[in-house]
Amino acid sequence: MSAAPNAMRGECEIAIAGVRHVLRPSFESLVLAEAELGSLFALVERASQGALTLTEIAALLWHCLPADNRPDRAAVGQAVVGMGLVAATRPVRAILAQVLQGET
């Protein structure tokens, strides 16, 4: 388990295979997510329309997991399916809100 999440930095938690992980939307992780998923602004737009795919949700969450303790993508995908889309959008919303608001 990682240190407690810092909401001021847009961090939140997710349980993957019964282990709690802190999602850290660092600049590096967001750049890597954007390289894979396309513009984060477009991702925000799709999210606001309810048009995010499971692949996009899992990829964004996976990129925001610290690399030194990151489970494989299949485990993240299984966690997303296991928690359901409504619950999975909570950490996505926190990450995207941080992207839009910036550091406070």
N, CA, C and O of each residue as an XYZ file, in Angstrom:
416
protein
N       0.839     -1.182      0.000
C       0.000      0.000      0.000
C       0.877      1.236      0.000
O       1.937      1.245      0.627
N       0.455      2.266     -0.687
C       1.176      3.520     -0.777
C       0.781      4.434      0.379
O      -0.109      4.120      1.169
N       1.461      5.560      0.453
C       1.088      6.576      1.437
C      -0.328      7.062      1.142
O      -0.862      6.828      0.059
N      -0.925      7.738      2.113
C      -2.286      8.247      1.944
C      -2.335      9.253      0.791
O      -1.374      9.992      0.572
N      -3.443      9.284      0.058
C      -3.554     10.219     -1.062
C      -3.657     11.662     -0.590
O      -4.217     11.940      0.471
N      -3.120     12.568     -1.375
C      -3.186     13.997     -1.110
C      -4.180     14.601     -2.097
O      -3.857     14.779     -3.272
N      -5.367     14.913     -1.636
C      -6.415     15.439     -2.511
C      -6.018     16.767     -3.153
O      -6.504     17.098     -4.234
N      -5.152     17.520     -2.508
C      -4.705     18.801     -3.077
C      -3.892     18.596     -4.356
O      -3.793     19.502     -5.183
N      -3.318     17.419     -4.514
C      -2.567     17.103     -5.732
C      -3.391     16.253     -6.681
O      -2.861     15.739     -7.666
N      -4.664     16.096     -6.407
C      -5.532     15.306     -7.266
C      -5.385     13.811     -7.064
O      -5.840     13.026     -7.896
N      -4.756     13.407     -5.973
C      -4.557     11.995     -5.711
C      -5.827     11.381     -5.122
O      -6.601     12.051     -4.438
N      -6.020     10.114     -5.398
C      -7.126      9.349     -4.824
C      -6.692      7.894     -4.762
O      -5.606      7.542     -5.221
N      -7.537      7.060     -4.198
C      -7.205      5.645     -4.041
C      -8.072      4.775     -4.922
O      -9.185      5.137     -5.304
N      -7.517      3.610     -5.232
C      -8.265      2.586     -5.954
C      -7.815      1.232     -5.402
O      -6.638      1.043     -5.091
N      -8.744      0.304     -5.283
C      -8.404     -1.049     -4.840
C      -8.222     -1.932     -6.063
O      -9.094     -2.012     -6.928
N      -7.071     -2.592     -6.117
C      -6.765     -3.506     -7.215
C      -6.354     -4.830     -6.591
O      -5.367     -4.904     -5.859
N      -7.109     -5.863     -6.883
C      -6.867     -7.202     -6.332
C      -6.769     -7.148     -4.809
O      -5.919     -7.804     -4.206
N      -7.649     -6.359     -4.200
C      -7.703     -6.272     -2.743
C      -6.648     -5.396     -2.102
O      -6.596     -5.298     -0.876
N      -5.807     -4.756     -2.896
C      -4.752     -3.884     -2.375
C      -5.071     -2.446     -2.772
O      -5.375     -2.165     -3.931
N      -4.997     -1.538     -1.795
C      -5.270     -0.121     -2.072
C      -4.033      0.535     -2.661
O      -2.928      0.386     -2.138
N      -4.229      1.260     -3.751
C      -3.155      1.980     -4.428
C      -3.540      3.447     -4.542
O      -4.708      3.775     -4.749
N      -2.563      4.320     -4.407
C      -2.800      5.749     -4.594
C      -2.543      6.102     -6.049
O      -1.501      5.762     -6.610
N      -3.502      6.784     -6.649
C      -3.341      7.291     -8.009
C      -2.710      8.674     -7.924
O      -3.224      9.557     -7.238
N      -1.596      8.858     -8.622
C      -0.872     10.136     -8.598
C      -0.803     10.698    -10.010
O       0.012     10.246    -10.814
N      -1.644     11.675    -10.324
C      -1.632     12.245    -11.671
C      -0.486     13.247    -11.843
O      -0.708     14.456    -11.913
N       0.741     12.721    -11.908
C       1.909     13.583    -12.100
C       1.966     14.052    -13.553
O       1.277     13.508    -14.416
N       2.775     15.043    -13.810
C       2.947     15.535    -15.177
C       3.380     14.397    -16.088
O       2.834     14.218    -17.177
N       4.368     13.627    -15.635
C       4.884     12.521    -16.448
C       3.797     11.495    -16.754
O       3.664     11.051    -17.894
N       3.018     11.116    -15.737
C       1.984     10.108    -15.965
C       0.904     10.622    -16.911
O       0.384      9.867    -17.732
N       0.570     11.895    -16.797
C      -0.451     12.469    -17.670
C       0.043     12.606    -19.108
O      -0.729     12.427    -20.050
N       1.320     12.922    -19.277
C       1.898     12.995    -20.629
C       1.854     11.617    -21.284
O       1.515     11.494    -22.460
N       2.197     10.585    -20.520
C       2.158      9.225    -21.061
C       0.725      8.790    -21.378
O       0.480      8.133    -22.390
N      -0.204      9.157    -20.519
C      -1.609      8.839    -20.781
C      -2.087      9.563    -22.038
O      -2.795      8.987    -22.864
N      -1.697     10.821    -22.172
C      -2.105     11.597    -23.336
C      -1.503     11.032    -24.624
O      -2.154     11.029    -25.669
N      -0.264     10.556    -24.545
C       0.368      9.953    -25.721
C      -0.407      8.727    -26.188
O      -0.483      8.452    -27.385
N      -0.977      7.999    -25.249
C      -1.740      6.802    -25.594
C      -3.184      7.119    -25.960
O      -3.713      6.563    -26.922
N      -3.821      7.999    -25.211
C      -5.264      8.222    -25.338
C      -5.650      9.427    -26.180
O      -6.819      9.590    -26.527
N      -4.691     10.262    -26.508
C      -4.998     11.495    -27.214
C      -5.176     12.634    -26.219
O      -4.937     12.467    -25.023
N      -5.585     13.759    -26.707
C      -5.730     14.967    -25.904
C      -6.533     14.730    -24.631
O      -7.598     14.114    -24.657
N      -6.005     15.228    -23.520
C      -6.740     15.120    -22.260
C      -7.995     15.983    -22.286
O      -8.985     15.653    -21.633
N      -7.965     17.083    -23.030
C      -9.176     17.900    -23.158
C     -10.265     17.114    -23.885
O     -11.437     17.192    -23.518
N      -9.886     16.362    -24.908
C     -10.855     15.520    -25.613
C     -11.369     14.416    -24.686
O     -12.541     14.044    -24.745
N     -10.487     13.898    -23.834
C     -10.895     12.883    -22.861
C     -11.919     13.464    -21.881
O     -12.901     12.807    -21.536
N     -11.679     14.692    -21.441
C     -12.635     15.374    -20.563
C     -13.980     15.530    -21.277
O     -15.037     15.312    -20.685
N     -13.925     15.905    -22.534
C     -15.158     16.079    -23.323
C     -15.926     14.760    -23.419
O     -17.138     14.723    -23.210
N     -15.212     13.681    -23.737
C     -15.873     12.374    -23.823
C     -16.432     11.963    -22.470
O     -17.522     11.396    -22.388
N     -15.686     12.250    -21.409
C     -16.165     11.908    -20.059
C     -17.446     12.665    -19.743
O     -18.375     12.103    -19.163
N     -17.500     13.935    -20.120
C     -18.692     14.738    -19.829
C     -19.913     14.253    -20.599
O     -21.051     14.498    -20.199
N     -19.664     13.565    -21.706
C     -20.762     13.024    -22.518
C     -21.066     11.570    -22.171
O     -21.932     10.948    -22.786
N     -20.347     11.027    -21.177
C     -20.543      9.633    -20.806
C     -20.039      8.675    -21.857
O     -20.561      7.570    -22.001
N     -19.018      9.097    -22.600
C     -18.550      8.301    -23.734
C     -17.160      7.692    -23.529
O     -16.518      7.296    -24.502
N     -16.683      7.609    -22.281
C     -15.392      6.963    -22.047
C     -15.548      5.456    -22.172
O     -16.567      4.888    -21.780
N     -14.536      4.826    -22.718
C     -14.555      3.371    -22.833
C     -13.844      2.754    -21.631
O     -13.098      3.431    -20.925
N     -14.082      1.476    -21.410
C     -13.368      0.757    -20.349
C     -11.866      0.841    -20.573
O     -11.101      0.990    -19.620
N     -11.445      0.745    -21.817
C     -10.024      0.824    -22.145
C      -9.446      2.169    -21.736
O      -8.355      2.228    -21.171
N     -10.163      3.244    -22.014
C      -9.674      4.578    -21.648
C      -9.610      4.755    -20.141
O      -8.642      5.307    -19.618
N     -10.627      4.295    -19.447
C     -10.638      4.406    -17.984
C      -9.471      3.639    -17.390
O      -8.723      4.172    -16.571
N      -9.315      2.384    -17.802
C      -8.232      1.563    -17.270
C      -6.867      2.138    -17.616
O      -5.966      2.120    -16.778
N      -6.696      2.647    -18.826
C      -5.406      3.211    -19.238
C      -5.065      4.453    -18.419
O      -3.933      4.597    -17.958
N      -6.029      5.347    -18.235
C      -5.763      6.558    -17.453
C      -5.391      6.202    -16.022
O      -4.425      6.736    -15.477
N      -6.150      5.309    -15.418
C      -5.850      4.909    -14.045
C      -4.489      4.223    -13.967
O      -3.720      4.491    -13.044
N      -4.184      3.350    -14.909
C      -2.911      2.638    -14.913
C      -1.732      3.612    -15.008
O      -0.744      3.469    -14.287
N      -1.838      4.585    -15.885
C      -0.757      5.556    -16.032
C      -0.554      6.379    -14.762
O       0.560      6.830    -14.495
N      -1.599      6.579    -13.985
C      -1.498      7.390    -12.763
C      -1.068      6.582    -11.534
O      -0.938      7.143    -10.447
N      -0.850      5.296    -11.689
C      -0.297      4.489    -10.602
C       1.219      4.660    -10.583
O       1.844      4.651    -11.643
N       1.824      4.816     -9.408
C       3.284      4.950     -9.349
C       3.963      3.734    -10.002
O       3.631      2.588     -9.699
N       4.903      4.002    -10.889
C       5.546      2.947    -11.678
C       6.275      1.921    -10.826
O       6.405      0.765    -11.231
N       6.754      2.323     -9.651
C       7.525      1.393     -8.832
C       6.671      0.336     -8.144
O       7.206     -0.632     -7.604
N       5.349      0.507     -8.156
C       4.460     -0.456     -7.492
C       3.188     -0.653     -8.320
O       2.103     -0.845     -7.772
N       3.335     -0.604     -9.634
C       2.180     -0.636    -10.526
C       1.807     -2.076    -10.887
O       2.645     -2.829    -11.383
N       0.548     -2.461    -10.637
C       0.097     -3.779    -11.094
C      -0.014     -3.778    -12.620
O       0.029     -2.720    -13.248
N      -0.156     -4.953    -13.204
C      -0.276     -4.983    -14.667
C      -1.636     -4.433    -15.097
O      -2.565     -4.324    -14.298
N      -1.720     -4.097    -16.359
C      -2.924     -3.452    -16.879
C      -4.148     -4.341    -16.781
O      -5.256     -3.849    -16.565
N      -3.964     -5.630    -16.935
C      -5.104     -6.536    -16.830
C      -5.724     -6.456    -15.441
O      -6.947     -6.501    -15.307
N      -4.897     -6.339    -14.409
C      -5.414     -6.226    -13.038
C      -6.178     -4.922    -12.856
O      -7.202     -4.888    -12.174
N      -5.683     -3.855    -13.464
C      -6.390     -2.569    -13.387
C      -7.728     -2.678    -14.112
O      -8.748     -2.208    -13.609
N      -7.727     -3.291    -15.283
C      -8.972     -3.493    -16.029
C      -9.966     -4.321    -15.247
O     -11.155     -4.003    -15.222
N      -9.494     -5.385    -14.603
C     -10.373     -6.215    -13.783
C     -10.935     -5.424    -12.603
O     -12.095     -5.598    -12.230
N     -10.113     -4.556    -12.019
C     -10.583     -3.719    -10.904
C     -11.682     -2.775    -11.374
O     -12.669     -2.566    -10.668
N     -11.513     -2.205    -12.562
C     -12.524     -1.290    -13.115
C     -13.838     -2.040    -13.323
O     -14.903     -1.550    -12.947
N     -13.761     -3.224    -13.920
C     -14.967     -4.019    -14.152
C     -15.581     -4.438    -12.818
O     -16.801     -4.414    -12.653
N     -14.732     -4.820    -11.873
C     -15.221     -5.263    -10.572
C     -15.918     -4.179     -9.777
O     -16.894     -4.452     -9.078
N     -15.430     -2.949     -9.875
C     -16.052     -1.865     -9.106
C     -17.254     -1.275     -9.821
O     -18.074     -0.597     -9.201
N     -17.368     -1.522    -11.111
C     -18.469     -0.961    -11.895
C     -18.119      0.417    -12.423
O     -17.261      1.112    -11.879
N     -18.787      0.792    -13.474
C     -18.466      2.056    -14.144
C     -18.726      3.280    -13.276
O     -17.956      4.240    -13.319
N     -19.788      3.263    -12.496
C     -20.087      4.424    -11.654
C     -18.946      4.657    -10.664
O     -18.453      5.778    -10.533
N     -18.532      3.608     -9.974
C     -17.443      3.747     -9.007
C     -16.121      4.063     -9.702
O     -15.307      4.810     -9.160
N     -15.894      3.507    -10.892
C     -14.642      3.751    -11.608
C     -14.531      5.185    -12.100
O     -13.426      5.688    -12.304
N     -15.665      5.846    -12.291
C     -15.586      7.232    -12.759
C     -15.169      8.196    -11.648
O     -14.736      9.310    -11.942
N     -15.289      7.795    -10.382
C     -14.876      8.691     -9.291
C     -13.399      9.038     -9.367
O     -13.067     10.223     -9.351
N     -12.489      8.063     -9.448
C     -11.079      8.440     -9.565
C     -10.769      9.122    -10.899
O      -9.913     10.005    -10.959
N     -11.455      8.719    -11.959
C     -11.247      9.384    -13.250
C     -11.646     10.852    -13.138
O     -10.936     11.733    -13.623
N     -12.775     11.108    -12.502
C     -13.248     12.482    -12.313
C     -12.244     13.288    -11.497
O     -11.984     14.448    -11.815
N     -11.676     12.695    -10.452
C     -10.692     13.390     -9.613
C      -9.451     13.743    -10.423
O      -8.915     14.844    -10.298
N      -8.995     12.810    -11.250
C      -7.807     13.056    -12.073
C      -8.092     14.146    -13.097
O      -7.302     15.078    -13.249
N      -9.207     14.035    -13.793
C      -9.526     15.028    -14.826
C      -9.801     16.402    -14.223
O      -9.471     17.419    -14.833
N     -10.398     16.446    -13.039
C     -10.598     17.738    -12.373
C      -9.253     18.383    -12.065
O      -9.093     19.593    -12.222
N      -8.295     17.588    -11.630
C      -6.957     18.126    -11.345
C      -6.311     18.646    -12.620
O      -5.648     19.683    -12.600
N      -6.495     17.940    -13.723
C      -5.944     18.382    -14.997
C      -6.531     19.745    -15.378
O      -5.803     20.635    -15.817
N      -7.842     19.905    -15.209
C      -8.503     21.144    -15.600
C      -8.202     22.292    -14.639
O      -8.054     23.435    -15.071
N      -8.110     21.998    -13.344
C      -7.919     23.036    -12.354
C      -6.451     23.400    -12.140
O      -6.143     24.537    -11.785
N      -5.561     22.463    -12.350
C      -4.152     22.684    -12.060
C      -3.904     22.633    -10.570
O      -4.794     22.290     -9.791
N      -2.712     22.970    -10.184
C      -2.359     22.962     -8.765
C      -3.028     24.132     -8.080
O      -3.123     25.232     -8.625
N      -3.492     23.867     -6.866
C      -4.156     24.923     -6.114
C      -3.216     25.517     -5.087
O      -3.600     26.427     -4.352
